[in-house]
């Protein structure tokens, strides 16, 4: 089973919930995938050493000067301006390339090959008593994160439970992170910004035809407009995590949130019970 933990905006508590869920599961064959590859931080909740690192590549064009006539067709084909044809040189900008392969395939002189370009790494750490952490880390300056997210998700195909800590927002990175999941948990907060961005996330989840539910974090006794959103989108409220200054303080200091708020363990257990019932 793959469970995606996502949100419309940053700072709602995705990583808090993701790291606590894998602790509550306490299953050796569970994997937590930190798919927020531009700024992965799930490892901070465990402080375990990295046991392995895998480099991830993608294909980018490589010009073969002996065959190139500088006709300019490759630059016309590329909609992302990754190639610029000058009088006697073709400039390639790997950061702009989307690795579609069209320039190489359509070059009439077979003057374009493809070569591997490193985009980031996948870091692996063992979590004592609760499985494995896989964290994608995008190289500085790279703009194409979906291939790294996909590679991180494919790194643990045989895990009984895969938890995907998704990047915030509703762009292609979030879509790639939740794609293929059996259930999507949207973490939100009862604020105007939280409500607005949650609705965008609901559109994305429904577009993919995926079952899911929402968790209201930092709840202070009022659901606001979230109750209406839940009813209108037929997207149940799985749980409400009360606002707690003690929990925030403990989390900031690197302490275990499950110890700072003992009731959180029961809340997460109820969420997992619901997901298993829906997905069975």
C-alpha positions in Angstrom: 0.0 0.0 0.0 1.2 3.5 -0.8 -0.1 6.4 1.2 0.7 10.0 0.1 0.8 12.7 2.7 0.3 16.1 0.9 -0.9 19.6 1.3 -1.7 22.7 -0.7 0.7 24.9 1.3 3.9 24.4 3.2 4.1 24.3 7.0 0.8 22.5 7.6 2.5 19.5 9.3 3.1 16.9 6.5 6.5 15.9 7.7 5.4 15.8 11.3 2.6 13.5 10.4 4.6 11.4 8.0 7.4 10.7 10.5 5.0 9.9 13.3 3.0 7.5 11.1 6.0 5.3 10.4 6.8 5.2 14.1 3.2 4.2 14.9 3.3 1.5 12.2 6.5 0.1 13.7 6.8 -2.2 10.7 10.2 -3.3 9.5 9.1 -3.5 5.9 7.7 0.1 5.9 9.4 2.8 3.9 9.1 6.6 4.3 9.9 8.4 1.1 10.8 12.1 1.5 9.7 13.3 -1.9 10.1 17.0 -1.1 13.4 16.8 -2.9 14.2 20.5 -3.1 14.3 20.7 0.7 14.1 17.2 2.3 13.9 17.3 6.1 12.3 14.1 7.3 15.7 12.7 8.3 15.9 15.4 11.0 13.2 13.6 13.0 15.3 10.5 13.3 18.9 11.6 13.3 20.1 8.3 11.8 23.3 8.0 9.7 23.0 7.7 5.9 23.8 4.0 5.0 23.7 4.4 1.2 23.5 7.0 -1.5 22.4 6.5 -5.1 23.0 9.0 -7.8 20.0 9.7 -10.2 20.5 10.7 -13.8 18.4 11.8 -16.7 19.2 12.0 -20.4 20.1 15.3 -22.1 21.3 16.0 -25.7 24.9 15.8 -26.7 25.9 17.3 -30.1 28.1 15.2 -32.4 30.1 18.0 -34.2 31.3 15.7 -37.0 27.7 15.3 -38.2 26.0 18.6 -37.3 25.3 21.0 -40.1 23.9 23.7 -37.8 20.6 23.6 -39.6 18.7 24.8 -36.5 15.9 22.2 -36.5 16.7 21.0 -33.0 16.3 24.5 -31.6 13.0 24.8 -33.4 11.8 21.5 -32.0 12.7 22.3 -28.4 9.9 24.2 -26.7 12.0 24.8 -23.6 14.9 26.6 -25.3 17.4 24.0 -24.1 19.3 24.3 -27.4 20.6 27.4 -29.1 22.1 27.1 -32.6 24.9 29.6 -33.5 26.8 29.9 -36.7 29.3 27.2 -35.9 28.2 25.9 -32.5 25.2 24.4 -30.8 24.8 25.3 -27.1 23.0 22.9 -24.8 21.5 24.0 -21.5 20.8 20.8 -19.5 18.9 22.6 -16.7 16.2 23.6 -19.3 16.0 20.2 -21.0 12.9 18.1 -20.2 14.6 14.9 -21.5 11.8 14.3 -24.1 14.4 13.0 -26.7 12.6 14.8 -29.6 15.8 16.6 -30.8 17.8 13.4 -31.0 15.0 11.4 -32.6 14.1 14.1 -35.2 17.6 15.3 -36.2 17.9 14.6 -39.9 21.7 14.1 -39.7 21.8 11.9 -36.6 24.0 14.5 -35.0 22.5 14.4 -31.6 23.2 11.7 -29.1 22.0 11.5 -25.5 24.2 11.4 -22.4 23.4 11.1 -18.7 23.2 14.2 -16.6 23.2 13.8 -12.7 20.2 15.6 -11.1 20.4 14.5 -7.5 20.8 11.6 -5.1 18.6 9.2 -3.0 19.8 8.9 0.5 18.9 5.8 2.5 18.8 5.4 6.3 17.6 2.6 8.5 15.1 3.6 11.2 15.4 1.3 14.2 12.2 -0.6 14.8 10.2 1.2 12.1 11.6 0.6 8.6 13.6 2.6 6.2 13.9 6.3 5.1 14.5 7.2 1.5 15.2 10.9 0.9 15.6 12.4 -2.5 17.9 15.4 -2.6 17.9 17.5 -5.8 21.3 19.0 -6.9 21.6 22.8 -6.6 20.6 24.5 -9.8 18.5 21.7 -11.1 15.0 22.6 -12.1 13.6 19.2 -13.0 12.6 17.4 -9.8 9.9 14.9 -11.0 12.4 12.4 -12.4 14.1 12.3 -9.0 10.8 11.9 -7.2 9.9 9.0 -9.5 13.2 7.4 -8.9 12.8 7.6 -5.1 9.4 6.1 -5.2 10.7 3.2 -7.4 13.5 2.5 -5.0 11.3 0.4 -2.7 8.8 -1.6 -4.8 8.5 -4.5 -2.4 7.7 -2.5 0.8 4.5 -3.5 2.6 3.7 0.2 3.3 5.2 3.1 1.5 4.6 6.6 2.9 5.3 9.5 0.6 6.0 12.8 2.2 5.1 15.0 -0.7 6.3 18.5 -1.7 3.7 21.3 -1.0 1.6 22.9 -3.7 -0.2 21.5 -6.7 2.5 21.7 -9.4 3.9 18.8 -11.3 6.2 17.8 -8.4 3.2 17.2 -6.1 1.3 15.3 -8.9 4.3 13.0 -9.5 4.7 12.4 -5.7 1.0 11.3 -5.2 0.7 9.5 -8.5 0.1 5.7 -8.1 -0.9 6.0 -4.4 -3.7 4.0 -2.9 -4.7 6.8 -0.6 -3.9 10.5 -0.3 -4.0 12.3 3.0 -4.2 16.1 2.8 -2.9 17.9 5.8 -4.4 21.4 6.3 -4.9 24.1 8.9 -8.1 26.1 9.7 -6.9 29.4 8.3 -7.9 31.3 5.1 -4.7 30.3 3.3 -5.0 26.7 4.4 -8.5 26.5 3.2 -7.7 28.2 -0.2 -4.8 25.9 -0.9 -6.6 22.8 0.3 -9.2 23.3 -2.4 -6.5 23.4 -5.0 -5.1 20.1 -3.7 -8.6 18.6 -3.6 -8.9 19.3 -7.4 -5.6 17.6 -8.0 -6.5 14.5 -6.0 -9.9 14.2 -7.6 -8.4 14.6 -11.0 -6.3 11.5 -10.4 -9.3 9.6 -9.2 -7.7 8.8 -5.8 -9.5 8.2 -2.5 -8.4 10.4 0.3 -9.2 12.4 3.4 -8.0 15.4 5.3 -6.3 16.0 8.6 -6.8 19.4 10.3 -3.6 20.3 12.2 -3.4 23.0 14.8 -7.1 22.7 15.4 -8.6 25.2 17.9 -12.2 24.1 18.1 -13.4 25.6 14.9 -13.3 23.9 11.5 -14.0 27.1 9.7 -14.9 26.5 6.0 -13.1 23.1 6.0 -16.3 21.4 7.0 -18.1 22.7 3.9 -15.2 21.7 1.7 -15.3 18.2 3.2 -19.0 17.9 2.4 -18.8 19.5 -1.1 -15.9 17.4 -2.2 -17.0 14.2 -0.4 -13.6 14.2 1.2 -13.8 13.1 4.9 -12.1 14.7 7.8 -10.0 11.9 9.2 -8.8 13.7 12.3 -8.2 16.9 14.1 -4.9 17.5 15.8 -5.3 20.1 18.6 -3.0 23.1 18.7 -0.3 22.5 21.2 2.5 24.9 22.1 4.2 22.0 23.9 4.1 19.9 20.7 5.5 22.8 18.6 8.3 23.4 21.1 9.2 19.7 21.3 9.2 19.4 17.5 11.4 22.5 17.2 13.9 21.0 19.7 14.1 17.7 17.9 12.1 15.7 20.5 9.7 12.9 19.7 6.2 14.5 19.0 4.6 11.2 20.2 6.0 11.8 23.6 5.2 15.5 23.7 1.5 14.7 22.8 0.7 11.1 23.8 -2.8 11.4 22.3 -1.2 11.8 18.9 -0.5 8.1 18.7 -4.2 7.2 19.1 -5.1 9.8 16.5 -2.7 8.3 14.0 -3.9 4.8 14.8 -7.5 5.8 14.0 -6.4 7.4 10.7 -4.5 4.2 9.7 -7.6 2.1 10.6 -9.8 4.2 8.4 -7.3 4.0 5.5 -7.1 0.2 5.7 -10.9 -0.1 5.7 -11.2 2.2 2.6 -8.4 0.5 0.7 -9.3 -3.1 1.5 
